[in-house]
Amino acid sequence: MTSTSLSSTTPVRRFGGAADIVLAAALWGTTGTVRTFTHAGPVVVGAARLLIGGAFLFVLAVRSGGLRPLIAAGRRTRLILFLGAALASIYQVAFFSSVARTGVATGTVVTIGSGPVFAGLLTLALRMGAPSRRWLLSTVGAVAGCTALTVGGRSAGVEPVGIGLALLAGFGYAAYATAASVLITRGEEDRAVTGVIFGGAGILLLPVLVFEGAGWMFTVRGGPAALYLGLITTGVGYVLYGRGLRTTPVATATTLTLAEPAVAAVLGLFVLGEHLGGLALAGLALLVISLLILTLPEGRPRR
């Protein structure tokens, strides 16, 4: 069976897959805090992150032994890999461009909030199963919590083009995650899949790094930050994410990655000295509860 069902008849799944994805999202949640030490623009930092992390993941793909059979799997597989790489790079550029135009709060809420919705729609369109009621309930709760968390502590400007870019970023994230999930659940080696997708995305964004300048990467603070963002948040993060996709439906995985803003908020509170008001704290609590519900092991399938 090559597709991944999300319906109530889904067999019991191991908890580890969900845990891998939540841990990956926790690593991604540290990127905003670490980026403050680079003194560089968000788009060029994102390009450096993908280039370093993509190179790391590609080396792992070569060492895993799954790269050659993946590339030799046929034209359709190579097309999915190319689309995955293109969508990953589109997500990175669209997200940071959205934040620059419409603000961090609005851009983040629309991007992260729309990702699970797009993932569910893509799951239905590709006939990978119907989302379960628990996924729907958890997603609604997590998106609402994410919105309250992000908006509660700061004002959010609204700019139409910025909103459009945020929606494009949300779709790009859901689409490249779906592309990876299709190949991994089909039996392809997960490190090979993530290595090709993110190695390709890093190459596609190389011109951004060239034109914007990479001098900040050779500073006392910028160098360690770039290595952390590339090797840990992207390299290790997507190793965990790819492993989690072996047993976790992509729509569920996309919702679980809403743990990212929760981690970012906690770091902002304790590391950067940011303040969270009552609405933001309530949103954080709702987000955590919704994700916990989604990580609980599935019950036995109905007959």
C-alpha positions in Angstrom: 0.0 0.0 0.0 1.7 3.2 -1.2 -0.7 5.8 0.2 -1.1 7.0 3.8 -4.7 7.0 5.1 -5.8 9.6 7.7 -9.2 8.2 8.3 -10.5 6.6 11.5 -9.6 3.2 10.0 -5.9 4.0 10.1 -3.9 1.2 11.8 -2.2 1.9 15.1 0.9 4.1 14.5 4.0 4.2 16.8 4.3 7.3 18.9 7.9 7.8 17.8 7.0 9.2 14.4 5.0 12.0 16.0 7.8 12.6 18.6 10.4 12.9 15.8 8.3 15.6 14.1 7.6 17.6 17.2 11.3 17.5 18.1 12.1 18.7 14.5 9.6 21.5 14.9 11.2 22.4 18.3 14.6 22.8 16.5 12.9 25.0 13.9 11.4 27.1 16.7 15.0 28.2 17.7 15.7 29.8 14.3 14.2 33.2 15.0 16.2 33.6 18.3 19.5 32.5 16.7 19.0 34.7 13.7 19.1 37.8 15.9 22.8 37.1 16.4 23.7 37.2 12.7 23.0 40.9 12.0 21.9 39.9 8.5 18.7 40.1 6.5 16.2 37.2 7.0 16.1 36.2 3.3 19.9 35.8 3.0 20.1 34.0 6.3 17.4 31.6 5.0 19.4 31.0 1.9 22.5 30.2 3.9 20.6 27.9 6.1 19.3 25.9 3.2 22.6 25.8 1.4 24.5 24.5 4.5 21.7 22.2 5.7 21.1 21.0 2.1 24.7 20.1 1.7 24.7 18.2 5.0 21.6 16.3 4.1 22.9 15.5 0.6 26.1 14.0 2.2 23.9 11.8 4.5 21.9 10.8 1.4 25.0 9.6 -0.3 26.2 7.7 2.8 22.8 6.1 3.3 23.0 4.1 0.1 19.5 5.2 -0.9 20.5 7.9 -3.3 21.3 5.8 -6.4 18.1 3.8 -6.3 16.1 7.0 -5.7 17.5 8.7 -8.7 17.1 5.6 -10.8 13.5 5.1 -9.8 12.2 6.8 -12.9 11.2 10.1 -14.5 8.1 10.5 -12.2 10.3 10.2 -9.1 12.8 12.7 -10.4 10.0 15.1 -11.2 8.6 14.9 -7.7 12.1 15.5 -6.3 12.6 18.6 -8.5 9.1 19.9 -7.5 10.0 19.3 -3.9 13.2 21.3 -4.1 11.5 24.1 -6.0 8.7 24.3 -3.5 11.1 24.3 -0.5 12.9 27.3 -2.0 9.7 29.0 -2.8 8.5 28.5 0.8 11.7 30.1 2.1 11.6 33.2 -0.1 7.8 33.7 0.1 7.8 33.4 3.9 10.5 35.9 4.5 9.2 38.3 1.9 5.8 38.1 3.5 7.2 38.9 6.9 9.0 41.9 5.4 5.8 43.3 3.8 3.1 42.6 6.4 4.9 42.0 9.6 6.1 39.1 11.6 2.8 38.4 13.4 0.5 38.4 10.4 3.0 36.7 8.0 3.7 33.9 10.6 0.1 33.3 11.4 -1.1 33.1 7.8 1.9 30.9 6.7 1.9 28.5 9.7 -1.9 28.5 10.0 -2.6 27.8 6.3 0.0 25.0 6.1 -2.1 22.3 7.7 -5.2 23.3 5.7 -3.2 23.0 2.4 -1.8 19.7 3.6 -5.3 18.4 4.2 -6.5 19.6 0.8 -3.5 18.0 -0.9 -4.1 14.8 0.9 -7.7 14.7 -0.4 -6.7 15.8 -3.9 -4.0 13.1 -4.2 -6.4 10.5 -2.7 -4.0 9.8 0.3 -7.0 9.4 2.6 -9.6 11.6 4.3 -8.6 13.6 7.4 -9.9 12.2 10.6 -12.1 14.2 13.0 -9.3 14.2 15.6 -7.0 15.8 13.0 -9.6 18.4 12.2 -10.3 19.2 15.8 -6.6 19.4 16.7 -5.8 21.5 13.6 -8.5 24.0 14.4 -7.4 24.3 18.0 -3.7 24.5 17.1 -4.3 27.2 14.4 -6.5 29.2 16.8 -3.8 28.9 19.5 -1.1 29.9 17.1 -3.0 32.9 16.0 -3.7 34.0 19.6 -0.1 33.4 20.5 1.4 35.4 17.7 -1.1 38.3 17.6 -1.6 38.5 21.4 1.8 40.0 22.1 2.2 42.5 19.3 0.3 44.5 16.7 -0.2 42.9 13.3 -0.2 44.9 10.1 -2.1 43.7 7.2 -0.9 44.2 3.6 -2.6 42.3 0.7 0.5 41.3 -1.2 2.1 40.2 2.0 -0.9 38.0 2.8 -0.7 36.5 -0.7 3.0 35.7 -0.2 2.2 34.1 3.2 -0.4 31.9 1.6 2.1 31.0 -1.1 4.6 30.1 1.6 2.0 28.0 3.5 1.1 26.1 0.2 4.8 25.7 -0.6 5.5 24.1 2.8 2.5 21.8 2.6 3.4 20.8 -1.0 7.1 20.0 -0.4 6.2 18.0 2.7 3.6 16.1 0.7 6.1 15.4 -2.1 8.6 14.0 0.5 5.8 12.0 2.1 4.7 10.4 -1.2 8.2 9.1 -1.8 9.0 8.1 1.7 5.7 6.2 2.3 6.3 4.5 -1.1 9.5 3.0 0.4 12.2 5.3 -0.7 15.0 6.0 1.9 14.0 9.1 3.9 17.5 10.5 4.1 17.9 10.2 0.4 14.6 12.0 -0.2 15.3 14.9 2.2 18.9 15.2 0.9 17.9 15.6 -2.7 15.0 18.0 -1.9 17.0 20.3 0.4 20.3 20.0 -1.5 18.4 21.1 -4.6 16.7 23.9 -2.7 20.0 25.2 -1.4 21.4 25.3 -4.9 18.3 27.1 -6.2 18.8 29.8 -3.5 22.6 30.1 -4.0 22.1 33.3 -6.2 20.4 35.0 -3.2 23.5 34.4 -1.1 25.8 35.6 -3.9 24.0 38.8 -4.6 23.1 39.7 -1.0 26.5 38.9 0.4 27.9 36.3 2.7 30.4 38.3 4.7 28.3 38.0 7.9 28.9 34.3 7.9 32.6 34.9 8.7 32.0 37.1 11.7 32.4 35.9 15.3 28.7 35.7 15.9 27.5 35.1 12.3 29.6 32.0 11.7 28.4 29.8 14.6 24.9 31.0 14.0 25.0 30.0 10.3 26.4 26.6 11.2 23.8 26.0 13.8 20.9 27.1 11.5 22.2 25.0 8.7 23.5 21.8 10.5 21.1 21.6 13.4 17.8 23.3 12.6 17.9 22.2 8.9 20.2 19.1 8.8 19.2 17.4 12.0 15.7 18.8 11.9 14.9 17.3 8.5 16.5 14.0 9.4 14.0 13.8 12.2 11.2 15.1 10.0 11.9 12.6 7.3 12.0 9.7 9.8 8.7 10.9 11.3 7.1 10.8 7.8 7.6 7.1 7.6 4.8 6.5 10.0 2.9 9.8 10.3 0.4 11.1 7.7 1.6 14.3 6.1 -1.5 16.3 7.2 -0.9 15.2 10.8 2.8 16.0 10.5 2.1 19.5 9.2 -0.2 20.2 12.2 2.4 18.9 14.6 5.0 21.3 13.3 2.8 24.1 14.8 5.0 23.3 17.8 7.5 25.6 16.2 5.9 28.9 17.2 5.3 27.6 20.7 9.1 27.0 21.1 9.8 30.3 19.5 7.5 32.1 22.0 9.1 30.4 25.0 12.6 31.3 23.8 11.5 34.9 23.1 10.1 35.0 26.6 13.1 33.7 28.5 16.1 34.5 26.2 15.1 37.7 24.4 13.1 39.2 27.3 9.9 39.5 25.3 6.5 39.8 27.0 3.5 37.5 26.5 0.1 38.9 27.5 -2.9 37.0 28.7 -4.2 36.3 25.2 -0.8 35.0 24.0 -0.4 32.8 27.1 -3.9 31.3 26.5 -3.0 30.7 22.9 0.2 28.9 23.9 -1.7 26.7 26.3 -4.4 25.9 23.6 -1.6 25.1 21.0 0.2 22.7 23.4 -3.0 20.9 24.3 -4.1 20.5 20.7 -0.7 19.1 19.7 -0.7 16.7 22.7 -4.1 15.4 21.5 -2.7 14.8 18.1 0.4 13.0 19.3 -1.6 10.4 21.4 -1.4 6.9 19.8 -4.3 6.1 17.5 -7.0 3.8 18.8 -7.8 0.4 17.3 -9.4 0.7 13.8 -13.1 0.4 13.6 -14.6 -2.7 11.9 
